[in-house]
Amino acid sequence: MNFIARGKRVLEIEKNAIEQLAQYINDDFSNACQLMYDCKGRVIVIGMGKSGHIGNKIAATLASTGTPAFFVHPGEASHGDLGMITQDDVLLMISNSGETAEVINLIPVIKRIGAKIVGMSGKQHSTLAQQSNVHICIAISEEACPLGLAPTASTTATLAMGDAIAVALLEEKGFTADDFALSHPGGSLGKRLLLMLKDIMHQGEALPVVAENTTVKNALLEMTAKGLGMTAVVDNNGLLSGIFTDGDLRRILEQRIDIHATAISEVMTKQCTTANESMLAAEALNIMEQKKINGLLVVDQQQQPIGALNMQDLLKAGVL
């Protein structure tokens, strides 16, 4: 038994199948993408058997990359689910042979509804190809299955073509990472792009704050108690005057400053970087990396400190 050689043979055949698809990225592909781009409804993917499984994945990829889409099983479509289809929709109908009865039988009804059809099959002169508004060929030279029966290379090619459509539409629509995060709020990317500072910042009693006339010693005690490696410094009106950080501490120790007698206002950093509570955590991370700082103060419109965070907070929140 030589499983390694057989496995490598399968991958080689499927790689060749995908390479063969390049010839079908042509005017038909462009016209199909244009139909979906102009679609005022939804892209509805239909396929039977293995093509149905692949179609489900294509629909999910389209939906998550800015093209509203869903999958309808052709059997269910014949028993009521055709009611989901409107004249504003575009149907992406998949059949490797182009003759799958459950798919072909739906075409007359879909045309009566008035929806457009993009066919995807391995036969350029199949019934599906002839009855579609636009047809994308996905013909391959051989299946990876030595019997030529189990859909293997053909399903890989279909999935790759679906990805090509989805990404082409994504780029044309100017779909951004922020848009992607809106449909993936539970993932790490969603956290990175949707989390705001007000969701993770230290506030209230946890916010390190001292007055301008506080001694360096007492400011250090405040920093130690709150554990953020910094403290905000405020004036008599509670407005931000500056910040004092671990880095400032190292600097003044080199200057032999008397921490028991020196006011924090004399050694603080006056022109400090701040943020507002509605700023995205990802944006704050970008600022901190660019400024090469480990902490950030959050202020309100009157410049009163209302929160603080550091790199550890971003790490815990899954942003970093």
C-alpha positions as CSV (number, residue, x, y, z in Angstrom):
1,M,0.0,0.0,0.0
2,N,1.3,3.4,-1.0
3,F,-1.0,6.0,0.5
4,I,1.5,8.8,0.2
5,A,1.9,8.4,-3.6
6,R,-1.9,8.1,-4.1
7,G,-2.5,11.2,-2.0
8,K,0.0,13.2,-4.0
9,R,-1.5,12.0,-7.2
10,V,-4.9,13.3,-6.1
11,L,-3.5,16.7,-5.2
12,E,-1.7,16.9,-8.6
13,I,-4.9,16.2,-10.5
14,E,-6.9,18.7,-8.5
15,K,-4.2,21.3,-8.9
16,N,-4.3,20.8,-12.7
17,A,-8.1,21.1,-12.6
18,I,-7.9,24.5,-11.0
19,E,-5.3,25.6,-13.5
20,Q,-7.6,24.6,-16.3
21,L,-10.2,27.1,-15.0
22,A,-8.1,30.1,-16.0
23,Q,-9.3,29.7,-19.6
24,Y,-12.9,30.2,-18.4
25,I,-12.2,33.5,-16.7
26,N,-13.5,35.3,-19.8
27,D,-16.4,37.4,-21.0
28,D,-18.9,34.9,-19.7
29,F,-17.4,35.1,-16.3
30,S,-17.4,38.9,-16.4
31,N,-21.1,39.0,-17.6
32,A,-22.0,36.6,-14.8
33,C,-20.3,38.8,-12.2
34,Q,-22.0,41.9,-13.7
35,L,-25.4,40.2,-13.3
36,M,-24.7,39.5,-9.6
37,Y,-23.2,43.0,-9.1
38,D,-26.4,44.6,-10.5
39,C,-28.7,42.3,-8.6
40,K,-31.3,44.2,-6.6
41,G,-32.4,41.0,-4.7
42,R,-30.3,38.1,-3.6
43,V,-28.0,35.6,-5.3
44,I,-29.7,32.2,-4.8
45,V,-27.4,29.2,-5.2
46,I,-29.0,25.9,-6.3
47,G,-27.3,22.5,-6.7
48,M,-28.0,18.8,-6.1
49,G,-25.8,16.2,-4.3
50,K,-22.1,17.2,-4.2
51,S,-22.8,20.3,-6.2
52,G,-25.3,21.2,-3.5
53,H,-22.7,20.9,-0.8
54,I,-20.3,23.1,-2.8
55,G,-23.1,25.5,-3.6
56,N,-23.8,25.9,0.1
57,K,-20.2,27.0,0.7
58,I,-20.3,29.4,-2.3
59,A,-23.5,31.0,-1.0
60,A,-21.9,31.4,2.5
61,T,-18.8,32.9,0.9
62,L,-20.8,35.4,-1.1
63,A,-22.9,36.4,1.9
64,S,-19.9,37.0,4.1
65,T,-18.1,39.1,1.4
66,G,-20.8,41.6,0.6
67,T,-23.1,39.8,-1.8
68,P,-26.3,38.8,-0.1
69,A,-26.9,35.2,-0.9
70,F,-28.4,31.9,0.3
71,F,-28.7,28.3,-0.8
72,V,-31.9,26.6,-1.8
73,H,-32.0,22.8,-2.2
74,P,-33.7,22.0,-5.6
75,G,-35.9,19.3,-4.0
76,E,-37.2,21.7,-1.4
77,A,-37.6,24.4,-4.1
78,S,-40.0,22.1,-5.9
79,H,-42.1,21.8,-2.8
80,G,-42.6,25.4,-1.8
81,D,-39.2,27.0,-1.4
82,L,-39.5,28.6,-4.9
83,G,-41.6,31.1,-3.0
84,M,-38.2,32.5,-1.7
85,I,-37.3,33.6,-5.3
86,T,-38.3,36.9,-6.8
87,Q,-37.8,38.6,-10.2
88,D,-35.0,40.7,-8.6
89,D,-32.9,37.7,-7.8
90,V,-30.1,36.0,-9.7
91,L,-29.9,32.2,-9.6
92,L,-26.5,30.5,-9.6
93,M,-27.4,27.0,-10.7
94,I,-24.7,24.4,-10.5
95,S,-24.6,21.0,-12.2
96,N,-21.4,19.4,-13.4
97,S,-23.2,17.5,-16.1
98,G,-25.6,20.4,-16.8
99,E,-28.4,17.8,-17.0
100,T,-29.3,17.2,-13.3
101,A,-33.1,16.7,-13.4
102,E,-33.8,18.3,-10.1
103,V,-32.0,21.5,-11.3
104,I,-33.2,21.6,-14.9
105,N,-36.8,21.1,-13.9
106,L,-36.8,24.4,-12.0
107,I,-35.7,26.5,-15.0
108,P,-39.1,27.1,-16.6
109,V,-40.6,28.3,-13.3
110,I,-37.6,30.5,-12.6
111,K,-37.9,32.1,-16.0
112,R,-41.6,32.6,-15.4
113,I,-40.8,34.4,-12.1
114,G,-38.4,36.6,-14.1
115,A,-35.2,35.9,-12.2
116,K,-31.9,35.7,-14.1
117,I,-29.9,32.5,-14.3
118,V,-26.2,32.0,-14.2
119,G,-25.4,28.4,-15.0
120,M,-22.2,26.7,-13.9
121,S,-21.5,23.3,-15.5
122,G,-18.7,21.2,-17.1
123,K,-20.6,20.9,-20.4
124,Q,-20.7,24.0,-22.6
125,H,-23.6,22.6,-24.7
126,S,-25.6,21.2,-21.8
127,T,-29.3,22.0,-21.2
128,L,-28.3,24.2,-18.3
129,A,-25.8,26.1,-20.5
130,Q,-28.4,26.7,-23.2
131,Q,-31.1,27.8,-20.8
132,S,-29.0,30.1,-18.7
133,N,-28.7,33.9,-19.3
134,V,-25.0,33.4,-18.8
135,H,-23.0,30.2,-18.5
136,I,-19.7,29.7,-16.8
137,C,-17.8,26.6,-17.9
138,I,-16.0,24.5,-15.2
139,A,-14.9,21.6,-17.4
140,I,-11.9,19.6,-16.3
141,S,-9.9,16.8,-18.0
142,E,-10.2,14.1,-15.2
143,E,-11.5,13.4,-11.8
144,A,-9.1,12.4,-9.0
145,C,-11.2,9.3,-8.4
146,P,-9.5,6.5,-10.5
147,L,-13.0,5.2,-11.4
148,G,-13.9,8.6,-12.8
149,L,-17.1,8.4,-10.8
150,A,-16.8,10.2,-7.4
151,P,-16.9,14.0,-7.8
152,T,-13.4,15.1,-6.7
153,A,-11.5,17.4,-9.0
154,S,-14.8,18.7,-10.4
155,T,-16.1,19.8,-7.0
156,T,-12.7,21.4,-6.2
157,A,-12.9,23.3,-9.5
158,T,-16.5,24.4,-8.8
159,L,-15.5,25.7,-5.4
160,A,-12.5,27.6,-6.8
161,M,-14.7,29.2,-9.4
162,G,-17.2,30.2,-6.7
163,D,-14.4,31.9,-4.8
164,A,-13.3,33.7,-8.0
165,I,-16.8,35.1,-8.4
166,A,-17.1,36.1,-4.7
167,V,-13.7,37.9,-4.5
168,A,-14.2,39.6,-7.9
169,L,-17.5,41.0,-6.6
170,L,-15.9,41.9,-3.2
171,E,-13.2,44.0,-4.9
172,E,-15.6,45.7,-7.3
173,K,-17.9,46.7,-4.4
174,G,-15.0,48.1,-2.4
175,F,-15.9,45.7,0.5
176,T,-13.6,46.4,3.4
177,A,-12.4,44.6,6.5
178,D,-14.9,46.7,8.6
179,D,-17.7,45.4,6.3
180,F,-16.4,41.8,6.8
181,A,-16.4,42.3,10.6
182,L,-20.1,43.3,10.6
183,S,-21.0,39.8,9.4
184,H,-18.4,38.1,11.7
185,P,-18.9,39.8,15.1
186,G,-18.2,36.7,17.0
187,G,-14.8,36.0,15.5
188,S,-11.4,37.5,16.4
189,L,-11.6,39.8,13.4
190,G,-15.0,41.1,14.6
191,K,-13.5,41.8,18.0
192,R,-10.6,43.6,16.5
193,L,-12.7,45.8,14.3
194,L,-15.9,46.4,16.2
195,L,-14.8,46.7,19.9
196,M,-14.8,50.2,21.2
197,L,-12.6,51.7,23.9
198,K,-15.6,52.2,26.2
199,D,-16.0,48.4,26.2
200,I,-12.5,47.7,27.6
201,M,-11.2,50.8,29.2
202,H,-10.6,51.1,33.0
203,Q,-12.9,53.7,34.4
204,G,-14.4,55.0,37.7
205,E,-12.4,53.8,40.7
206,A,-10.0,51.8,38.4
207,L,-8.9,54.9,36.6
208,P,-5.5,56.3,37.9
209,V,-5.8,60.0,38.4
210,V,-3.8,62.5,40.5
211,A,-3.8,66.3,40.9
212,E,-1.1,68.5,39.5
213,N,0.3,69.3,43.0
214,T,0.6,65.6,44.0
215,T,4.1,64.5,44.8
216,V,5.9,62.1,42.5
217,K,5.9,59.6,45.4
218,N,2.1,59.7,45.8
219,A,1.6,59.5,42.0
220,L,3.7,56.3,42.0
221,L,1.5,54.9,44.7
222,E,-1.6,55.7,42.5
223,M,0.1,54.0,39.5
224,T,1.0,50.9,41.6
225,A,-2.5,50.7,43.1
226,K,-4.2,50.8,39.6
227,G,-1.6,48.7,37.8
228,L,-1.7,50.4,34.4
229,G,1.9,51.7,34.4
230,M,0.6,55.3,34.2
231,T,-1.6,57.9,35.7
232,A,-3.5,60.9,34.4
233,V,-2.7,64.3,35.9
234,V,-5.6,66.8,36.2
235,D,-5.9,70.5,37.1
236,N,-8.2,72.1,39.7
237,N,-11.1,71.7,37.3
238,G,-10.5,68.0,36.8
239,L,-9.3,68.6,33.2
240,L,-6.3,66.7,31.8
241,S,-3.0,68.4,32.2
242,G,-0.7,65.5,31.3
243,I,0.3,61.9,31.9
244,F,3.0,60.3,33.9
245,T,4.2,56.8,32.9
246,D,6.8,54.2,33.7
247,G,8.9,55.7,31.0
248,D,8.8,59.1,32.7
249,L,9.8,57.5,36.0
250,R,12.9,56.0,34.5
251,R,13.8,59.4,33.0
252,I,13.5,61.3,36.3
253,L,15.4,58.7,38.3
254,E,18.3,59.3,36.0
255,Q,18.1,63.0,36.9
256,R,18.1,62.2,40.6
257,I,14.7,64.0,41.2
258,D,13.5,64.0,44.8
259,I,10.3,62.1,44.5
260,H,9.1,63.1,48.0
261,A,9.2,66.8,47.3
262,T,8.7,67.2,43.5
263,A,5.2,67.9,42.2
264,I,4.1,65.5,39.4
265,S,3.3,68.6,37.2
266,E,7.0,69.3,37.0
267,V,7.9,65.9,35.5
268,M,4.8,64.8,33.7
269,T,4.4,64.6,29.9
270,K,2.1,67.6,29.0
271,Q,1.4,67.0,25.4
272,C,0.1,63.4,25.7
273,T,-1.9,61.4,23.2
274,T,-5.6,60.8,24.0
275,A,-8.6,59.1,22.6
276,N,-12.4,59.2,22.9
277,E,-14.5,56.4,24.2
278,S,-16.2,55.7,20.8
279,M,-12.9,55.1,19.1
280,L,-12.4,51.5,17.8
281,A,-10.0,49.4,19.8
282,A,-8.2,48.6,16.5
283,E,-7.7,52.3,15.9
284,A,-6.3,52.8,19.4
285,L,-3.9,49.9,18.8
286,N,-2.7,51.5,15.6
287,I,-2.1,54.8,17.4
288,M,-0.2,53.2,20.2
289,E,2.0,51.3,17.8
290,Q,2.7,54.4,15.8
291,K,3.5,56.5,18.8
292,K,5.4,53.7,20.5
293,I,3.4,54.1,23.7
294,N,2.1,51.4,26.0
295,G,-0.9,53.3,27.5
296,L,-3.6,55.6,26.4
297,L,-5.9,58.0,28.2
298,V,-9.5,58.4,27.2
299,V,-11.1,61.8,27.6
300,D,-14.5,63.4,27.1
301,Q,-15.3,66.4,25.1
302,Q,-14.2,68.7,27.9
303,Q,-10.9,66.9,28.1
304,Q,-11.7,65.3,31.4
305,P,-10.2,61.8,31.8
306,I,-12.8,59.1,31.8
307,G,-10.8,56.0,31.1
308,A,-7.4,54.4,30.4
309,L,-6.1,51.3,28.9
310,N,-2.8,49.6,27.9
311,M,-1.5,47.0,25.6
312,Q,-2.4,44.2,28.1
313,D,-6.0,45.3,27.9
314,L,-6.0,45.0,24.1
315,L,-4.3,41.6,24.4
316,K,-7.0,40.3,26.8
317,A,-9.7,41.6,24.5
318,G,-8.4,39.7,21.6
319,V,-7.5,42.9,19.7
320,L,-3.7,42.4,19.7
